[in-house]
Amino acid sequence: ITITMEEIFEEQNIEQTDIAFDDDEDEGDLDMSGVRQEAWIAKLPLFLFEKWADLNDDDIELAKVQVYSDPYGGPDQYKLILSDHERHADIPKEYELDVIGQQVQNNYCFCEDRNINSVSLSATVTGNFNIRPSVTADYSKKLRERTLLAAKPERTIRFLEENENRGAYVPPGDQSAVNKFSNLVPKKPKIPMEQKTTRIPKNELIDSLFGAFERYAYWTFKGLKDYVKQPESYLKEVLNEIAILDKKGHYNNCYHLKPEYSQNISAETVSVAPQGVEASLENVNNEEEYSFEAPENDEFEAGGSDDELSDD
């Protein structure tokens, strides 16, 4: 396996000066003894390159290349088999060599001896390959192991046993911060159990509401809530089935029975419950002021009989 010159040397920009040309002349002629030596260049997988990158012994046999010729004239097949080396224990052993371009021209390998500061042409490149692992049972196994290892979480959940301490863990500083700023937002007072209301059956609630509307024709929601002592959501749900909320006019924000339920309400009960007197009704002092009165005019003030009025 031969590494190209681009992987060995760092690219350097040398200024084209007379001094540079003088240095080239002092180094002597380029050694061309290896021009007839053939070599292949190959692109390795990263994990395989890392296994070979820091090897210093030139006599180590890393792998063998097997060439399979097609008897029917097809293209040759190439396979790379790794040798039994300790660095190859956890990587696939077989690799396919895919040919990149059938003919390689004007590619050469150079070597530099830094001790004597000389460069020589070591080989002529005759083949360009891309190396990839062969899909074998061994490769599939290692790929599965690598996938499971990558999916394994770094931290695991451990369930405490019954005899272990399960006390809540408060990180340092958190408790003091809670104590310091807990008074910024006022806490909602808890309602005692004796003050909490329980739902009564729906039919009983409807009967209670009808009884309220028999006493007063108009009620505010707060007044009905104080009267029946039921939860707001439950009361509003049942109330919307039998009553209507006035949103404007003299009885603004007051409930009254729907027409189909208010036929039995007498004219004397057309008034607002005491709990329902609000800002819009603050000038009302008694129930009589809610009764309808005919408007006064000059004709009624003049008096007289119907005949006299008709004669005029």
C-alpha positions in Angstrom: 0.0 0.0 0.0 1.5 3.3 -1.0 0.5 6.7 0.3 0.5 9.6 -2.2 2.8 12.5 -1.8 0.0 14.8 -0.8 -0.6 12.8 2.3 3.1 12.9 3.3 4.1 16.4 2.6 2.5 19.6 3.7 1.9 22.1 0.9 4.4 24.9 1.0 4.5 28.1 -1.0 8.1 28.9 -2.0 8.8 32.3 -3.4 10.4 32.1 -6.8 13.6 33.9 -6.1 17.2 33.4 -7.2 18.1 32.0 -3.8 15.4 29.2 -4.2 16.9 28.2 -7.6 20.4 28.1 -6.1 19.2 25.8 -3.3 17.7 23.4 -5.9 20.9 23.3 -7.8 22.8 22.4 -4.6 20.6 19.5 -3.8 21.7 17.5 -6.8 19.8 15.5 -9.4 16.5 13.7 -8.7 16.9 10.0 -8.1 14.9 8.3 -10.9 15.9 4.7 -10.1 12.3 3.7 -9.1 10.6 5.0 -12.2 10.0 1.4 -13.4 8.6 0.3 -10.0 4.8 0.1 -10.1 2.6 1.1 -7.2 -1.1 1.4 -6.4 -2.7 4.3 -4.5 -5.8 3.6 -2.4 -8.2 5.6 -0.2 -8.5 3.9 3.2 -11.4 3.9 5.6 -10.6 6.3 8.5 -10.6 3.6 11.2 -8.1 1.5 9.1 -5.9 4.5 8.5 -5.8 5.2 12.2 -4.6 1.7 12.9 -1.7 2.0 10.5 -0.8 5.7 10.9 1.7 5.4 13.7 3.5 2.2 12.7 7.2 2.7 12.4 8.4 -0.8 11.4 8.8 -1.1 7.7 9.0 -4.9 7.8 5.5 -5.5 9.2 3.2 -7.3 6.8 -0.2 -5.6 7.1 -2.3 -7.3 4.4 -2.3 -9.2 1.2 -4.1 -8.4 -2.0 -5.9 -11.2 -3.8 -6.7 -10.8 -7.5 -9.5 -12.8 -9.1 -9.4 -12.9 -12.9 -12.5 -13.5 -14.9 -12.0 -16.4 -17.4 -14.7 -14.9 -19.7 -12.8 -11.7 -20.1 -14.5 -9.6 -17.5 -12.7 -7.1 -15.2 -10.5 -8.4 -12.5 -11.7 -8.4 -8.9 -9.5 -7.3 -6.1 -9.7 -8.2 -2.4 -7.6 -7.0 0.6 -7.1 -9.5 3.5 -5.6 -8.2 6.7 -2.9 -10.1 8.4 -3.2 -11.5 11.9 -1.9 -8.5 13.9 -3.0 -7.3 17.3 -4.2 -4.0 15.8 -6.6 -5.8 13.6 -8.5 -7.5 16.4 -11.5 -5.2 16.5 -11.9 -4.3 12.8 -13.1 -6.2 9.7 -10.6 -8.5 8.1 -11.8 -8.5 4.4 -12.1 -5.4 2.1 -13.1 -4.8 -1.5 -10.9 -2.7 -3.8 -13.0 -0.7 -6.2 -11.2 0.5 -9.2 -11.3 4.3 -9.8 -10.6 4.8 -13.4 -9.2 2.0 -15.6 -6.1 3.9 -16.7 -3.9 6.1 -14.5 -1.5 8.4 -16.2 1.1 10.9 -15.0 0.9 9.8 -11.3 4.1 9.1 -9.4 5.2 8.5 -5.9 8.1 10.4 -4.4 10.1 9.8 -1.2 12.1 12.2 0.9 15.0 11.4 3.1 15.0 14.2 5.6 18.4 13.2 7.0 20.3 13.9 3.8 17.7 16.3 2.4 17.1 14.3 -0.8 14.0 13.4 -2.8 13.7 10.3 -5.1 11.0 9.0 -7.4 10.0 5.7 -5.8 7.3 4.3 -8.1 5.0 5.0 -11.0 1.3 4.8 -10.1 -0.6 2.2 -12.2 -3.8 1.7 -10.2 -6.2 3.8 -8.1 -8.6 2.1 -5.7 -11.2 2.8 -3.1 -11.1 0.3 -0.2 -14.3 -0.6 1.6 -15.2 -3.4 4.0 -16.7 -6.5 2.6 -20.2 -7.3 3.7 -19.5 -10.5 5.6 -20.9 -12.0 8.8 -17.9 -10.7 10.8 -18.4 -7.2 9.4 -22.2 -7.3 10.2 -21.5 -8.4 13.7 -19.0 -5.6 14.4 -21.3 -3.1 12.8 -24.1 -4.2 15.1 -21.9 -4.0 18.1 -20.7 -0.6 17.2 -24.4 0.6 16.7 -25.4 -0.8 20.1 -22.4 0.9 21.7 -23.3 4.2 20.2 -26.9 3.9 21.3 -26.0 3.0 24.8 -26.8 6.0 27.1 -23.9 7.4 29.1 -26.1 7.6 32.2 -28.5 4.9 33.3 -31.6 5.0 35.6 -31.3 3.0 38.8 -34.4 2.1 40.8 -34.0 2.4 44.6 -34.7 -0.5 46.8 -37.3 -0.4 49.6 -34.6 -0.1 52.3 -32.7 2.8 50.5 -33.2 6.4 51.4 -35.7 8.1 49.1 -35.4 11.6 50.5 -35.8 14.4 48.0 -32.6 15.9 46.8 -32.5 19.7 46.8 -29.5 21.2 44.9 -27.4 23.7 46.9 -28.8 27.2 46.7 -32.3 26.2 45.6 -33.9 26.0 49.0 -32.6 29.5 50.0 -33.9 30.9 46.8 -37.3 29.4 47.4 -37.4 30.8 51.0 -36.3 34.2 49.8 -38.8 34.8 47.0 -41.7 32.7 48.2 -43.5 35.8 49.6 -43.4 37.7 46.3 -46.5 35.9 45.1 -49.3 35.7 47.6 -50.6 32.2 48.2 -54.2 31.4 47.7 -55.8 30.6 51.0 -57.1 27.0 51.4 -60.8 26.6 51.7 -61.7 24.6 54.9 -63.5 21.4 54.3 -66.6 22.6 56.2 -67.0 25.5 53.7 -66.7 23.4 50.6 -70.0 22.7 48.8 -71.1 19.4 47.4 -73.2 19.0 44.3 -76.9 18.1 44.9 -78.9 16.2 42.3 -79.8 18.2 39.2 -83.5 17.9 39.8 -83.2 19.3 43.3 -81.1 22.2 42.0 -83.7 23.0 39.4 -86.5 23.0 42.0 -84.4 25.3 44.2 -83.8 27.7 41.3 -87.6 27.7 40.4 -88.3 28.6 44.0 -85.8 31.5 43.8 -87.5 32.9 40.7 -90.9 32.6 42.3 -89.7 35.0 45.0 -87.9 37.4 42.6 -88.0 37.5 38.9 -84.5 38.8 38.4 -81.3 37.5 40.1 -77.6 38.1 39.7 -75.3 35.1 39.5 -73.8 36.0 42.9 -77.2 36.2 44.4 -78.2 32.7 43.1 -74.9 31.3 44.2 -75.5 32.5 47.8 -79.1 31.2 47.6 -78.5 27.7 46.4 -74.9 27.3 47.7 -73.6 25.2 44.8 -70.3 25.2 42.8 -70.1 28.0 40.2 -69.5 25.7 37.2 -72.3 23.3 38.1 -74.7 26.2 38.9 -73.9 28.0 35.6 -74.4 24.8 33.6 -77.9 24.2 35.1 -78.9 27.8 35.1 -78.3 28.2 31.4 -80.9 25.5 30.7 -83.8 27.4 32.4 -82.8 31.0 32.5 -81.5 33.9 30.3 -78.8 36.4 31.2 -79.7 40.0 30.3 -76.6 41.8 29.0 -78.1 45.3 28.6 -81.0 47.4 29.7 -82.5 48.0 33.1 -81.8 44.4 34.3 -78.2 44.2 33.1 -76.2 41.2 34.3 -79.4 39.7 35.8 -80.9 36.2 35.1 -84.6 35.7 34.5 -86.5 32.5 33.5 -87.0 31.6 29.9 -90.5 32.4 28.5 -91.6 28.7 28.6 -90.8 28.6 32.4 -92.0 32.1 33.4 -95.7 31.7 32.5 -96.7 31.0 36.0 -94.9 34.0 37.5 -97.3 36.7 38.6 -96.9 40.4 38.0 -96.2 41.0 41.7 -93.0 39.0 41.6 -91.5 41.1 38.7 -88.7 42.5 40.8 -85.0 42.2 41.5 -83.7 40.0 44.4 -81.9 42.0 47.1 -78.6 40.3 46.3 -79.0 41.4 42.7 -79.2 45.2 43.3 -76.0 46.6 41.6 -74.8 49.9 40.3 -77.2 50.0 37.4 -80.1 49.6 39.8 -78.9 51.7 42.7 -81.7 54.2 42.5 -84.4 51.5 43.0 -85.7 51.4 46.5 -88.7 49.1 46.5 -90.5 46.6 44.3 -93.3 49.1 43.3 -90.8 51.1 41.2 -90.3 48.1 38.9 -94.0 47.9 38.0 -95.2 49.3 34.7 -97.1 52.7 34.9 -98.8 54.4 32.0 -97.2 57.7 31.0 -99.0 60.9 32.1 -100.1 63.6 29.5 -102.4 66.6 29.2 -105.4 64.6 28.1 -105.5 62.6 31.3 -104.8 65.6 33.5 -107.8 67.5 31.9 -110.2 64.9 33.2 -113.8 64.6 31.9 -115.7 61.7 30.5 -115.0 59.7 27.4 -117.8 61.5 25.6 -116.3 64.9 26.3 -112.9 63.8 25.2 -114.3 62.3 22.0 -116.2 65.6 21.3 -113.0 67.5 21.4 
